[in-house]
């Protein structure tokens, strides 16, 4: 006998809609009340529930099962958003759905923040619920005709899609400040709004890159050379111009090796936390005192999302240039490559190498980095298990790899971009060591209070990064070719308990540009130039390139490519 339509669909639909609003109240920070969000945002929320309810009821054939299933998925998103807000100062946005797949591929980076126990409990409860509903709730197809079932479920889904579309049409553009947008729109509406903004956005134009003029000029030079060769007789010698272009005057041997290190979660915690040992970063202090340039780097990431800072440094583009694509720019770069500091150095005869002791597939770096101009990518497969210190490949092992690359001279200068991993979280998976406290937290009592546990682990690995800094400087000094070192942190670490006890740091990280031979390459900086300079992350790669070639690349394009010399 056919169940009454009201009881079969309307009742679970209404209960589920109310449940979706109650789930939103669990968000931290909490969005504004539903009735204060405006008609467009409210329309999107109601439409989203109708759309999901109609589709999942069509799939599962059991409306109450569909309600529980949808609300369970919403609770996963709510918990993910709360975790992200607590650790990264940013709520969940539609771009983050792809991280659920990354959590399966790289569980160590994600699941511990969500909570291993909670993940196991949720998975177990989900399995029990699925089995229970399949057993106890009868299928609507056993009570209704197929036509009635399809008409009802498709009709609800279609009405939901219509409400979502109308709401998105009337919804004003998002501010791209995720916390503010979640507060004003609510969870469903903010997810849809960010998805729509992403679909409507366009990739940055190549001309917007500060390195585009170099890339354009190199392309024109290559086309001109091909045209000359096509007009010349077969095997005829190609004559070089009598007056070489500006860069050709720079002898190959005078060009420095360039090492740019993105140190994982590197920042100076001593001004923020008075309990940190003042001698923790002795090599950092010495390098900063000798640096050509140094200061604070404004980075577009907090606690994670390394690629946002990484992309800004490499491409020279500020986050606002990317629009809604700024939250994971590598997904765009995989399909729409742009000129970068690597391609700029490559155009000047450099061999370009990246070292990242983690799988190259993470963040699609294996697809992105060749398109950014890197000849070689050295990932975790080039390291051994004994190279680990803590959870990841140690900074000292990476420093040894840098030293070997600098020694392997093929008479071309080297541009080496390094992405370290040792100080990557989750820090709470590693226990603090009492014997290390003298070098990190000398006045701390043992056992450590909860707010110092992750901090102690972080500070130990920060000290290892400081040792790496010294090793890289030594390696640059040990080869005949001059050397230039760039060093910066990608973001501050994830330390919510320590931040709650002390305060939030500014969120900026330090950067430095240091040379092996200041006297030979440039005159000593004037006192005003030695003062700290605060810059944005997208300015760092440009300054590094300018330091090598002594000009502003935005106004004075380097035109010639030095020929590699034969190995002697």
LUMSETOR-477891 format. One line per field, with one value per residue (C-alpha): x, y negated, z negated. Coordinates in pm, whole numbers, plus 50000, padded with zeros to 5 digits. Layout:
BEGIN
c1 c(X ...)
c2 c(Y ...)
c3 c(Z ...)
//
This chain:
BEGIN
c1 c(50000 50136 50245 50095 50306 50325 50468 50695 50874 50753 50817 51181 51244 51128 51308 51627 51607 51572 51862 52083 52025 52098 52423 52533 52512 52804 53034 53307 53286 52910 52737 52471 52117 51937 51673 51940 52126 51909 51674 51946 52154 51841 51720 52053 52040 51683 51754 52069 51878 51600 51855 52054 51745 51594 51912 52003 51646 51652 51978 51901 51523 51486 51411 51506 51829 51892 51833 52078 52334 52324 52340 52632 52820 52736 52874 53198 53226 53139 53404 53656 53574 53611 53946 54064 53951 54129 54456 54467 54246 54029 53701 53616 53554 53453 53817 53883 53670 53966 54161 53936 54103 54443 54358 54322 54652 54843 54656 54943 54907 54532 54366 54555 54420 54065 54122 54214 53967 53691 53764 53746 53429 53260 53351 53224 52900 52849 52887 52638 52389 52407 52343 52059 51870 51905 51756 51483 51360 51164 51241 50990 50992 50827 50540 50517 50515 50839 50687 50557 50892 51091 50848 50861 51237 51325 51069 51220 51574 51466 51298 51615 51833 51600 51625 52005 52035 51807 51995 52333 52203 52100 52390 52652 53016 53201 53472 53724 53771 53643 53564 53363 53177 53089 52956 52732 52615 52615 52775 52572 52556 52925 53025 52810 52928 53295 53232 53055 53333 53587 53396 53358 53722 53987 54351 54599 54732 55097 55151 55061 55375 55679 55883 55670 55890 56187 55986 55843 56183 56339 56059 56113 56488 56431 56192 56444 56721 56503 56418 56787 56873 56594 56734 57093 57248 57264 57552 57631 57782 57557 57742 57693 57639 57949 57792 57661 57345 57372 57365 57623 57875 57828 58081 57927 58174 58071 57708 57640 57480 57142 56980 56630 56509 56146 56188 55883 55701 56010 55965 56149 55947 56168 55988 55657 55745 55989 56053 56233 56611 56771 57050 56815 56880 57246 57313 56996 57106 57452 57314 57064 57345 57538 57239 57203 56832 56620 56297 55943 55769 55393 55276 54925 54906 54876 54981 54951 54852 55220 55152 54996 55326 55527 55332 55358 55738 55784 55542 55567 55188 54994 54692 54443 54569 54435 54090 53900 54186 54423 54337 54504 54681 54867 54546 54537 54910 54884 54669 54776 55152 55302 55652 55836 56162 56280 56203 56368 56691 56668 56645 56976 57158 57095 57019 56708 56645 56386 56434 56127 56159 55797 55610 55625 55258 55144 54979 55052 55404 55515 55293 55338 55712 55826 55587 55737 56079 56244 56469 56481 56259 56418 56150 56141 56237 56591 56625 56649 56473 56787 56756 56449 56449 56114 55830 55993 56320 56556 56677 57034 56979 56839 57146 57372 57180 57225 57598 57630 57439 57665 57972 57836 57937 57873 58005 57657 57527 57264 56925 56807 56467 56432 56107 56184 55958 56115 55908 55577 55293 55112 55354 55153 55243 55595 55671 55894 56237 56347 56716 56653 56487 56814 56853 56490 56293 56559 56326 56039 55945 55918 55674 55575 55232 55004 55056 55434 55436 55394 55601 55895 55881 55860 56154 56380 56316 56350 56700 56768 56660 56909 57183 57075 57109 57470 57538 57400 57613 57919 57838 57798 58132 58311 58272 58458 58149 57993 57675 57349 57116 56751 56581 56222 55943 55625 55398 55391 55345 55025 55043 54686 54751 55060 54881 54591 54829 55054 54904 54880 55199 55177 55162 55457 55781 56142 56327 56693 56910 57275 57579 57912 58101 57936 58255 58305 57943 57802 57923 57845 57486 57432 57299 56949 56952 57065 56755 56477 56246 55897 55786 55509 55584 55532 55817 56084 56155 56175 56424 56631 56652 56727 57008 57184 57151 57155 56848 56474 56330 56001 56171 56491 56457 56753 56773 57049 57099 57459 57575 57666 58033 58175 58285 58656)
c2 c(50000 49655 49452 49104 48854 48619 48881 49038 48725 48398 48498 48613 48320 48066 48239 48254 47885 47794 48026 47856 47521 47670 47821 47475 47353 47588 47386 47187 46899 46926 46767 46507 46643 46778 46504 46230 46352 46205 46364 46479 46662 46814 46928 47102 47283 47409 47495 47685 47899 47974 48060 48292 48451 48519 48668 48884 49008 49100 49286 49451 49490 49427 49065 49094 49265 48976 48723 48890 48939 48575 48441 48672 48531 48180 48261 48379 48045 47857 48045 47990 47621 47590 47771 47550 47235 47343 47431 47213 46914 46987 47181 47449 47330 47520 47545 47767 48058 48187 48221 48511 48706 48579 48701 49050 49025 48843 48921 48813 48451 48427 48694 48616 48259 48387 48640 49002 49124 48907 49030 49394 49335 49148 49419 49693 49508 49447 49815 49912 49647 49759 50119 50028 49807 50054 50320 50133 49859 49994 49873 49629 49835 50113 49877 49645 49694 49618 49320 49163 49213 49058 48767 48684 48707 48535 48264 48188 48184 47960 47714 47707 47642 47358 47195 47229 47077 46787 46724 46725 46484 46235 46298 46021 46122 46273 46072 46361 46326 46674 46604 46292 46462 46766 46537 46339 46621 46941 47272 47383 47040 46962 47297 47228 46867 46962 47235 46989 46733 46999 47098 46737 46643 46636 46743 46457 46332 46407 46033 45976 46161 45943 46207 46196 45943 46177 46473 46271 46141 46488 46624 46347 46409 46780 46708 46469 46728 46994 46753 46678 47047 47121 46859 46975 47248 47595 47626 47258 47087 46847 46525 46368 45992 45778 45589 45840 45754 45643 45984 46133 45898 46084 46366 46700 46761 46438 46541 46670 46994 46903 47107 47008 47195 47207 47330 47508 47305 47090 46779 46618 46703 46515 46178 46362 46601 46481 46839 46937 46956 46640 46850 47077 46916 46815 46879 46697 46398 46398 46427 46151 45923 45992 45992 45772 45743 45876 45808 45937 46121 46080 46429 46527 46837 46928 47266 47448 47386 47361 47334 46990 46845 47067 46957 46589 46612 46809 46622 46274 46245 46119 46319 46061 46121 46477 46382 46690 46910 46780 47055 47326 47155 47471 47623 47330 47340 47707 47598 47236 47199 46860 46714 46753 46670 47019 46963 46621 46772 47053 46799 46658 46991 47131 47496 47497 47759 47802 48014 48115 48422 48528 48699 48479 48554 48359 48035 48157 48022 48291 48122 47762 47727 47827 47566 47307 47362 47625 47876 48123 48207 48404 48547 48789 49085 48945 48976 49277 49363 49287 48928 48878 48677 48684 48748 48626 48597 48386 48039 48164 48431 48165 47947 48237 48273 47901 47932 48218 48024 47721 47941 48098 47803 47831 47480 47336 47141 47316 47189 47418 47386 47584 47671 47829 48064 48140 47891 47980 48073 48241 48160 48345 48679 48631 48630 48355 48458 48334 48342 48083 47822 47652 47536 47443 47372 47355 47231 47472 47726 48095 48247 47973 47812 47884 47546 47606 47961 47886 47571 47772 48010 47718 47534 47838 47867 47491 47528 47794 47545 47298 47561 47617 47246 47259 47571 47410 47101 47321 47511 47188 47062 47387 47364 47127 46963 46680 46766 46596 46736 46648 46775 46735 46909 47013 46947 46959 47305 47464 47409 47336 47420 47199 46916 46938 46913 46636 46451 46479 46387 46134 46406 46270 46465 46350 46337 46274 46232 46315 46321 46501 46203 45868 45676 45833 45836 45513 45228 45258 45156 44815 44807 44722 45029 45249 45159 45422 45395 45539 45684 45906 46265 46191 45936 46177 46365 46038 45896 46212 46193 45822 45886 46115 45897 45556 45414 45380 45648 45464 45176 45314 45650 45887 45987 46234 46591 46689 47005 47297 47378 47723 47924 47888)
c3 c(50000 50097 49794 49764 49956 49656 49425 49687 49810 49657 49296 49342 49577 49315 49028 49234 49327 48961 48880 49140 48968 48627 48757 48867 48508 48430 48654 48478 48540 48580 48885 48837 48785 49089 49091 49100 49409 49682 49933 50174 49912 49755 50096 50159 49825 49872 50234 50141 49894 50145 50413 50186 50037 50378 50523 50223 50185 50552 50496 50161 50205 49829 49726 49360 49456 49698 49417 49181 49457 49569 49214 49142 49440 49322 48977 49138 49318 48997 48800 49081 49084 48707 48721 49005 48826 48508 48679 48991 48899 49201 49234 49488 49845 50158 50271 49969 50090 50290 49963 49865 50144 50031 49681 49823 50014 49737 49412 49185 49300 49237 49024 48697 48703 48748 48470 48528 48266 48409 48761 48651 48449 48734 48985 48753 48676 49047 49128 48855 48970 49331 49237 49000 49245 49529 49303 49114 49353 49650 49999 50147 50464 50265 50180 50480 50852 51028 51208 50886 50715 51000 51037 50666 50619 50946 50873 50531 50676 50964 50729 50519 50824 50928 50583 50579 50926 50839 50515 50687 50950 50682 50441 50440 50510 50217 50046 50070 49694 49602 49236 49317 49602 49390 49117 49351 49580 49376 49471 49774 49933 49882 50035 50342 50364 50361 50616 50844 50800 50892 51206 51314 51254 51524 51495 51454 51785 51857 51905 51538 51426 51353 51538 51853 52033 52002 52126 52417 52517 52501 52720 52974 52971 53028 53317 53471 53443 53607 53888 53941 53946 54195 54435 54395 54616 54464 54217 54261 53956 53769 53695 53352 53332 53294 53003 52754 52567 52202 52036 52271 52115 51790 51811 51724 51443 51273 51239 50888 50786 50641 50364 50252 49943 49837 49480 49344 49077 49017 48808 48518 48203 47958 47979 47944 47660 47390 47271 47593 47558 47700 47853 48048 48389 48377 48747 48845 48636 48794 49146 49090 48970 49293 49529 49833 49757 49474 49294 49253 49534 49560 49650 49771 49549 49183 49045 49380 49744 49830 50202 50160 50039 50269 50575 50482 50450 50772 51000 50849 50843 50543 50419 50545 50900 50879 50751 50636 50763 50496 50247 50457 50748 50853 50988 51230 51305 51402 51699 51750 51686 51618 51628 51299 51132 51233 51602 51577 51444 51698 51978 51860 51888 51541 51475 51259 50989 50715 50402 50204 49978 50020 50308 50617 50688 50381 50496 50852 50831 51074 51336 51228 51176 51526 51661 51426 51581 51360 51536 51248 50950 50666 50439 50145 50366 50379 50000 49767 49442 49244 49373 49153 48834 48663 48906 49226 49415 49209 49299 49257 49523 49755 49685 49784 50110 50175 50116 50366 50631 50584 50621 50940 51155 51531 51592 51570 51271 51062 50950 50674 50507 50185 50004 49667 49471 49131 48931 49095 48862 48705 48426 48162 48323 48188 47815 47668 47537 47196 47294 47567 47347 47251 47612 47667 47345 47072 46798 46866 46598 46677 46748 46984 46957 47250 47417 47439 47574 47944 47906 47768 48065 48306 48149 48173 48546 48582 48439 48705 48972 48825 48862 49220 49287 49175 49384 49699 49646 49600 49920 50116 49984 50067 50447 50674 50818 50613 50428 50339 50073 50026 49710 49590 49402 49580 49279 48901 48743 48614 48238 48120 47753 47735 47917 47675 47379 47508 47805 48180 48367 48646 48911 49110 49148 49189 49520 49602 49911 49839 50069 50042 50177 50118 50193 50535 50651 50513 50300 49932 49869 49725 49367 49490 49714 49427 49226 49229 49528 49503 49836 49971 50068 50436 50425 50302 50626 50817 50568 50588 50967 50953 50704 50951 51259 51093 51257 51216 51442 51475 51656 51801 51969 51980 52340 52411 52304 52221 52389 52160 52169 52229 51928 51886)
//
